Amino acid sequence: MTIDRTGLAEFLRRRREALQPEDVGLPRGQRRRTSGLRREEVSSLCNMSTDYYARLERERGPRPSEQMIASIAQGLHLSLDERDHLFRLAGHNPPLRGTVSEHISPGLLRILDRLHDTPAEIVTELGETLRQTPLGVALTGDLTGYSGPARSLGYRWFTDPATRRLYAPDEHPFLSRLFASGLRAVVTQRGPGSRAAHLADLLLAHSEEFRQVWDDHEVGIRPHEVKHFIHPELGAMELTCQTLLDPQQSHLLLVYTAIPGTESYEKLQLLSVIGPQALR
């Protein structure tokens, strides 16, 4: 496939002009004259330089890679149809849809963008964190930087002891059963050649604890609504987790709140002040 530079440039401009700052969680400001988003705002959302993005809108520069196009599609809050169209304009085949896709729906992103004062994250069915709010990063650290099998919280739970430090010790046995049960359900649903099955094989090879809970064949274990975190600076925190499911993508939006008036609520307010630097 060849790149359609004119079509790509026009599509990017139209989508940028159609978005308003509040659509992507940005402040509008008092002296805004631009119709839609500015190029520098879009480039920031897409994690690329303003010059690189501007050249695409001007029909210049090298053909963007599939990774770059995926970042642009996510930054512009494109729907799946719009994402696929963007890939074809750039001369690439669109990624697969469904449960293996990591493209977050615009609706789920709009909700996340509005949760400025709340820890929240979007995860896949394998527990891979795709996006976090700043307060989410302050609570658990940046979980989006892992690669390979370690992207999955369940995999890290059984292979990286540091993962367990953020959770109350008396919850550990239950969480081990929960992660094994959840993975077994996904393996059964997706089949023996799936990423879930590969993850289970890796854990069976590397974790004796996983082998033990896996052999129990437990299914249907549900997570507790109240999560008990151990923050390195603030100590114990009891947070209620509300979940919103995107059934098309099998993505989950997890939102953590505390009951007003409780010690955990006060700690959550303090967490918004100290920010993620406490976990560095």
Order of alpha helices (4+ residues) and beta strands (2+ residues): alpha-alpha-alpha-alpha-alpha-alpha-beta-beta-alpha-alpha-alpha-alpha-alpha-beta-beta-beta-alpha
